[in-house]
Amino acid sequence: MTKKLTTIELKQIRTGLPNIKKQLYEEREIYNSVCISVFDKWLTQEECDQIYITDPNTLRDRRTKLENVIKEFFILTNVYL
């Protein structure tokens, strides 16, 4: 599905991703990570320690699953040029 962005959507993209054109057409390493949270705020280290298991194997498995979700989001995302 393709649609034309509204002026408001363009402004939001430019504000949130000020270097997106450079990322797309010039320097591919400007944005190199994605953050997704299911919480309404950033957790402190203490809050994370209370919730999450810190076993390295478990963390690796979760990161792999998250990476797969991000890849699926990318595949499903409309591209606007």
C-alpha positions in Angstrom: 0.0 0.0 0.0 1.4 3.4 -1.0 0.1 6.8 0.0 1.3 10.4 0.0 2.4 11.7 3.3 0.6 14.7 4.8 2.5 17.9 5.7 2.1 17.0 9.4 3.5 13.4 8.8 6.5 14.9 6.9 7.2 17.3 9.7 7.0 14.5 12.3 9.5 12.4 10.3 11.9 15.4 9.8 11.7 16.2 13.6 12.1 12.6 14.7 14.7 11.5 12.1 16.6 14.7 11.1 19.2 12.8 9.2 17.0 10.3 7.4 18.0 11.5 3.9 21.7 11.1 4.7 20.9 7.6 6.1 19.0 6.6 3.0 21.2 8.1 0.3 24.7 8.8 1.8 26.0 7.6 5.1 24.4 4.2 5.9 25.7 4.2 9.5 23.9 7.2 11.0 21.1 5.2 12.6 22.3 1.8 13.7 19.8 0.7 16.4 16.2 0.5 17.2 14.5 0.8 20.6 11.1 -0.7 21.2 9.5 -0.5 24.7 6.3 -1.9 26.1 6.6 0.3 29.1 5.4 3.9 29.5 8.8 5.1 30.6 12.5 4.1 30.4 13.3 1.6 33.1 16.0 2.2 35.6 18.7 -0.5 36.0 17.1 -1.5 39.3 13.7 -2.0 37.7 15.2 -4.0 34.9 17.0 -6.2 37.4 13.7 -6.9 39.1 11.9 -7.9 36.0 14.4 -9.6 33.6 16.4 -12.7 33.9 20.0 -11.9 33.2 21.1 -15.3 32.0 23.2 -14.6 28.8 21.5 -17.4 26.8 18.0 -16.1 27.6 19.0 -12.6 26.7 20.6 -13.8 23.4 17.4 -15.7 22.6 15.2 -12.7 23.4 17.4 -10.4 21.3 17.2 -12.8 18.4 13.4 -12.8 18.7 13.3 -9.0 18.8 15.5 -8.8 15.8 13.1 -11.0 13.9 10.2 -8.8 14.9 12.0 -5.7 13.7 12.8 -7.4 10.4 9.1 -8.3 10.0 8.2 -4.7 10.8 10.6 -3.5 8.1 9.0 -5.9 5.6 5.5 -4.7 6.4 6.4 -1.0 6.4 5.4 1.2 3.6 8.2 3.0 1.9 7.9 6.7 1.1 10.3 8.3 -1.3 
